[in-house]
Amino acid sequence: MVAECTKRYTIDKFLDVDEFIRRTLVRPTEVLSEYLHRLIQVNVIMPILSWDPDLAYLQNNILSGKILHIDSNVLFSLMQTTHPQHQFLSNLLRATRNDLGVQLLVHEKTISEYHQPIEWANEQFDHYRSRLRDVAETCKRHNERPADYLEESVFADYVSNNLDHIDQGTCRNI
């Protein structure tokens, strides 16, 4: 559909469609995310509630017995209890299943998609494990950024926020 609209309306002459989708839908800023949330509340949720306040029609005739396939980005949030969206998504999916009667499924391809970054992170850990303490010590000594030593590493952010923990060697127990 995006490709069809891009072609029909020559959108690509005015903006990079892929970048637009990435910045607005895939990775919106916090401000844009809040705006979209409110926009959905006002233009979708409120009209539905005014039409069917207890959502009985929606529950019984539209959603009950339907299948909702959960995507890998939702799985990542659910599996990380410290993720900002974890509790919200957990409650939302629980209510969707229990209160609306929607069946939740995860496709085999989604599980494979979920495992790929985990496998990559494990490889990164194996590669950088012996260097983490040295990097932490060097960064503290010279007041430098760990990201300069661990470029493209999943651990750059972790080391940046846990220099003392790593410098003491407790990360070796991981």
C-alpha positions in Angstrom: 0.0 0.0 0.0 2.8 2.4 0.8 4.5 1.6 -2.5 1.3 2.2 -4.3 0.7 5.6 -2.6 4.3 6.6 -3.2 3.9 5.8 -6.9 0.4 7.3 -7.4 1.1 10.6 -5.6 4.8 10.8 -6.4 5.5 11.3 -2.7 9.2 10.4 -3.2 9.7 13.7 -5.0 8.9 15.5 -1.7 10.3 13.2 1.0 12.1 10.0 1.7 9.1 7.7 2.4 11.1 5.0 4.1 12.7 7.5 6.4 9.3 9.2 7.1 7.8 5.8 8.1 10.8 5.0 10.2 10.6 8.3 12.1 6.9 8.5 12.5 5.7 4.9 12.9 8.6 2.6 13.7 10.8 4.9 15.9 8.9 8.0 16.8 10.3 10.5 19.2 8.7 10.6 22.7 6.8 13.8 21.8 5.4 12.3 18.6 4.6 9.0 20.3 2.5 10.9 22.9 0.8 12.9 20.2 -0.1 9.8 18.3 -1.4 8.2 21.5 -3.6 11.2 22.1 -4.7 11.3 18.5 -5.8 7.7 18.7 -7.6 8.3 22.0 -9.6 11.2 20.5 -10.3 9.9 17.0 -10.7 6.2 17.6 -11.2 5.3 21.2 -13.6 8.1 22.3 -15.9 7.6 19.3 -16.0 3.8 20.0 -16.8 4.4 23.6 -19.5 6.9 22.8 -21.1 4.4 20.4 -20.7 1.4 22.7 -19.8 2.5 26.2 -19.4 -1.0 27.7 -17.8 -2.3 24.5 -20.3 -5.3 24.5 -20.9 -5.1 20.7 -17.2 -4.8 20.0 -16.4 -7.6 22.4 -19.1 -10.1 21.3 -19.4 -9.4 17.6 -16.1 -8.2 16.4 -13.2 -9.3 18.7 -14.4 -12.5 20.4 -12.7 -15.6 19.0 -10.4 -13.5 16.7 -6.7 -14.2 16.6 -4.0 -11.5 17.3 -0.5 -12.3 16.1 2.1 -10.8 18.4 5.1 -9.2 16.7 8.7 -9.5 17.8 8.9 -5.9 19.0 6.1 -6.6 21.4 7.9 -9.8 22.5 11.0 -7.8 23.2 9.1 -5.4 25.5 7.3 -8.3 27.2 10.5 -10.2 27.9 12.3 -7.3 29.4 10.7 -6.5 32.7 12.6 -3.2 32.9 11.3 -2.0 29.5 9.2 1.1 29.8 6.3 -0.6 27.9 6.5 -3.9 29.6 3.8 -3.4 32.2 1.4 -1.6 29.8 1.7 -4.3 27.1 1.5 -7.1 29.7 -1.8 -5.7 31.1 -3.1 -4.9 27.6 -2.5 -8.4 26.3 -3.9 -10.0 29.4 -7.1 -7.9 29.1 -7.3 -8.6 25.4 -7.2 -12.3 26.0 -9.2 -12.5 29.2 -11.8 -9.8 28.8 -12.2 -9.6 25.0 -11.8 -13.3 24.2 -9.1 -12.7 21.7 -6.6 -15.6 21.1 -3.0 -14.5 21.2 -0.5 -16.3 19.0 3.2 -15.9 18.1 4.1 -17.1 14.6 7.1 -19.4 14.1 8.8 -16.7 11.9 8.3 -14.1 14.7 10.1 -16.4 17.2 13.0 -16.8 14.7 13.0 -13.0 14.3 13.1 -12.6 18.1 16.0 -15.0 18.4 18.3 -13.3 15.8 19.2 -10.3 17.9 19.6 -12.4 21.0 22.0 -14.7 19.2 23.8 -11.6 17.9 24.0 -10.2 21.5 25.4 -13.5 22.7 28.1 -13.3 20.0 28.9 -9.7 21.0 29.2 -10.7 24.6 31.6 -13.6 23.8 33.6 -11.2 21.7 33.7 -8.3 24.2 33.6 -10.1 27.6 37.3 -10.1 28.2 37.6 -6.5 27.2 34.8 -5.0 29.3 36.8 -4.5 32.6 39.8 -3.1 30.7 37.6 -0.7 28.9 35.9 0.4 32.1 39.3 1.0 33.8 40.7 2.9 30.9 37.5 5.1 30.6 37.6 5.9 34.3 41.3 6.7 34.2 41.2 8.9 31.2 37.6 10.2 31.5 36.6 8.8 28.1 33.5 7.3 26.7 33.1 3.5 26.6 31.4 3.8 23.2 34.7 5.0 21.7 36.2 1.6 22.6 33.2 -0.6 22.0 31.8 0.9 18.8 28.9 -1.0 17.3 28.7 -3.0 20.5 25.5 -3.8 22.3 27.5 -3.3 25.6 28.6 0.3 25.0 25.5 1.7 26.7 25.7 -0.9 29.5 29.4 -0.1 30.2 28.7 3.6 30.1 26.1 3.3 32.9 27.9 0.7 35.0 31.6 1.6 35.0 32.0 1.0 38.7 30.3 -2.3 38.6 32.4 -3.5 35.7 35.6 -2.0 37.1 35.2 -4.0 40.3 35.1 -7.2 38.2 31.6 -8.2 39.2 30.6 -8.4 35.6 32.9 -11.5 35.2 30.2 -13.5 37.0 27.7 -12.9 34.3 
